[in-house]
Every structure is written in structure tokens, then in C-alpha cells.
Amino acid sequence: MFGGLVTVPSNSPHLRKSGSRPVFSDLGTTELENGVDENFLHSAETDSLKGSSTPMGTTSMMPSPITLWRFKVLFFFVWGFICCKIGWDSVMRMSVDLRDLFLYEAFLYYNPLLLVTMTVWLWGINLWVFSQSNVNYAKVFDLDQNHLTHREIWKCATWMTIVVPTSMTAYLYLYSHGEVSLAASQPVLLYTAIALLLIFPFDIFYLSSRFYLLRTLWRIVLPLQAISFSDFFLADILTSMSKVFSDLERSVCRMVHRQVATIAWFEADSVCGSHSVAIPIVLVLPYLFRLFQCLRQYKDTGEKTTLLNALKYSTAVPVIFLSALKYHVFPEKWTNFYRPLWLLSSVLNSLYSFYWDVTRDWDLSGFTRIFKFSRPHPLSNMLYGRKWVYFWVLGSNLILRCTWTYKLSAHLRHNYLTLFTITALEIFRRFQWVFFRVENELNKMNSKSNIQLSMSETPNEEDKLLAPNNHNV
């Protein structure tokens, strides 16, 4: 993954298929993207296979990479403007009394996928920073040579950024022009296509990475084996996306009950309405998965800190269910009794989570390499070793922890624009959290390796007795 090229036999079963990137050693330096352009190496490799001679006419006819990049950016902005224009005109066609419900329903179907797209973009940025610095994330996550780089992650995010808003624009346009059945089919087709793409069993669309994700999700749902770093790392990210899963459940519920593109589900007695007990259950599931992982770690290691970590995730349970009681008790009882308990549990969960982030997940005292790129870069000069970065991370983490607890409240689910913004901010907070959490784990792994190395170099008593001496008798 990091370091120079590795000499691999041509018949090695570990070589990737045609069109994939070369294999690199995992020596803890930097990825190939830091020093040599991938496209250059790929073209050089292709030339060596085809022969050293290349027609000059073909080379001169090919557009430069900068020209292609500019064309893609221009196309991206033109496409975005067209989608915004069509979507805005479609919303304005609706009557004023139905416009808010119209937007609420559209956001319900598409905001989970928009937030997932944002998460993929940010994860690509995480990997890019790691590849530019000395953070060997492949070693931390125990990834094989087929794992996706930041370029491939961004490629996936680009397609998601194109497909999801296009489907949303088609939904808005068709609904506003009276084509209700065609509008209802848009989110159904999109969700079905994504589900089929994830489970597609053929070796296309990054099969190994897709199945690695599915296996990790399965291990999170059923923690019947020893918990790896990838298991609880992804589970932590899922807790930041609990609102995404709640909206996914409501969207799928409407699709199953054929309530897409209708306001019937706004009724209290609707199967997928605001009073559904599935909403708090889905919200709490990621926290329960993480809690069970901590209990499994305690069973395997006996470390008491894992029990304290499990206690942290358990504090999210009363926040969610006390909030959901608003739809099942009298308003006076909620205001006078349950709401104070909800506020108290919210403060406890926020402060406990913030304390654990700073003291356990990060351990800011041990950071020396984060944002230290192997080559000069403006981002590295601006962020590496700057005190304001740590003050920003601490302050924003505390504030966004509190706002995220606010978002977990099931009785606030109708404020869709506010909740979308808060969920996006929570995903951004998790994006910051990833940098420090991964490097902290790498520091721990390096410390253990150094300790094991020093212990192996220290001779034991038996070796001392058996070792020859130079004394003359």
C-alpha cells in the first residue's frame, strides 16, 4: 500500500485484473499518488506491453488530462444548474398549502441518500489525507491490496452525486405535472438499483470492497466473533447516521404500503405515520449494536474500560425513547414530567460522549503526524502542528455533540430542513473524528510493536545460562 513498487511474479494469484492499479508494499511511507502519477505509470505499463513505438498522430489527438478535468467540472456545474432550475420550477407549480408537504415528502425519500453521498465524499477526503501523510490506514483497517483508494471513492461519490439529485429532480417534475404514478416510481427504482448493486455477485463495481462492507455490517449486527477495529469503527460511524436509517425505514415502509407520492401517511393512524414505533427502534439500533460490541470486547479481553464505553452508548437509549413518548402520552404529562427527563438524559449523553472522544478515542497528547504531508502542500502548512486546529476540533465536537443529541429526539421529526442540517453537521463532526481516531489507533499499534520487539531482543535466563562465555578457567 505504501512505499515503493514490489516485484511480483507475473503468474502471482495476487495480481489484480486488467485496468486496476499496481500493487505496492505496506512499509508505512506514502502511497504511489504522493510521488508519481498513477496514469503515467499505467500508460508506461501499457506501452511496455504493446511496444515502445506509439503513433504520434494518436498521441496528439488525445485531449490533455487538464482539458478533460475542466470539461467534467463544467458539465457537472451545468447539470447541477439544470437540476436546480427544474426542481425550483416544479416546487413553484404546487399550491401554497401543499408546497411544504410536497417538499417534506421529497426530502424524506432523498435526504438519506444525499447524506450517504456526503459521507462518501468526506471518506474520500479522509483517505486522501492519510495517503499524503504517514498514516498507514491500510494497516489499521487490515485491508488487502484490492482496497479502494481515495480516487476510486471519489469516483463512486461523483456518480452518486449525479444519480441521486437527478432522480429527485425527476420526482419533483413528474409530481408537479400530475404524473403521480411515474413520480412514485422514481425513489422505488433508485432504492432497488442501489440494493441490487450492493449485492451484485459478479466481479464488477468493486466486488471485493462491496462484500467487505457487507461482511463488516453483518459482523456489526451479529457480534458473535472477536471485534476488530474495522467492526467498531464502522459501527461508530453508523451511530452518526441513525437518522439516515430512520428515514430509510420510513421511506421503505411507504414503498411497501404503496404510499409514495401521497399525503395519506401524514395521518396519525397510518402504518408509516409519525406515531410509528419503528422510528425510535431504528434510531436506537446503531447504539445497541455498539453496546453489544463493547460487551463482547469485555468478554474477550476483560478490560473494564469496555464496560464504561458500553455505558456511554446506553445513555442514548433514554434520549430516544423519552422523546418518542410525546406521541403516546397526554401533552401535559409530556411537558411536566417526560420532557425534563429527556433534557437531563440529553445533557448526560452529550457530555459523556464528548469526554470519551477526547480522553479515549483521540488521546490528543500523542499526535505528531496528522496532516504532516510527505510533500509540501498548502493544506499541510495550514493545519499541521497548529494549536487552533485542536481548539477547533474540541469546541466543534462539543457543540455538535449537543446538537446531535437534539436531533435524536423523535418528537422533532417534522422539522426536516433543520434535521437535515444537523445530520449533515454530525457527519462532518464524524469526518473530523476519523482523522484523530485512526492515528490514535496507529500509534497504539506501533507502541505494541515496539514493546514486542524490545521483549524479543531481551534474552531470557535460559539463554543466558546456555550462552558461551569467554572466561578462561
Number of C-alpha atoms within 10 A of each C-alpha: 27 23 15 16 12 12 9 12 9 8 7 8 8 13 16 13 8 7 7 10 18 19 19 17 16 19 13 16 19 24 25 21 16 18 12 10 10 14 12 10 14 15 11 13 13 12 13 11 9 10 9 9 8 10 7 8 8 8 10 9 8 9 9 10 10 9 10 12 11 11 11 12 12 12 12 14 11 12 15 15 12 13 20 15 12 14 20 14 14 20 19 11 13 17 11 11 8 12 15 13 14 20 15 16 19 19 18 18 24 21 24 21 22 19 18 18 21 18 20 20 20 21 19 22 17 18 22 19 20 25 25 24 22 20 26 23 21 19 16 17 16 12 15 14 17 18 16 17 18 22 14 13 18 20 15 16 21 15 11 20 19 15 13 18 20 19 19 22 23 19 24 26 22 18 23 21 12 10 14 17 12 14 23 19 15 20 24 17 12 16 19 10 11 13 11 10 15 16 12 14 13 10 8 10 13 15 17 17 16 18 15 14 16 14 13 19 17 12 21 23 18 12 20 11 12 14 16 15 14 18 22 19 15 15 24 18 17 21 24 22 22 21 26 22 18 21 22 20 18 22 22 18 18 22 19 11 11 11 18 25 23 15 12 15 20 15 12 13 12 14 19 24 18 21 21 16 16 16 23 25 15 19 26 23 18 22 24 19 21 27 22 18 28 25 20 19 22 16 13 12 11 12 12 13 13 19 17 14 19 21 16 22 23 17 19 23 20 17 26 25 21 21 22 25 21 20 16 10 11 10 12 10 12 19 11 10 10 19 16 13 15 22 16 13 19 25 17 17 24 23 15 17 20 20 14 15 19 19 11 14 18 20 16 16 9 12 13 12 15 20 21 21 22 16 11 10 12 8 12 19 13 11 15 15 16 11 9 10 13 13 11 11 15 14 13 15 23 19 13 21 24 20 18 22 21 21 23 27 21 24 19 15 16 11 11 16 14 13 20 20 13 19 25 21 18 23 24 18 20 22 17 16 18 20 18 21 20 23 26 21 18 18 18 13 14 12 12 12 12 12 12 11 11 10 11 10 9 9 10 10 9 8 10 10 9 8 9 8 8 5 5 4 3
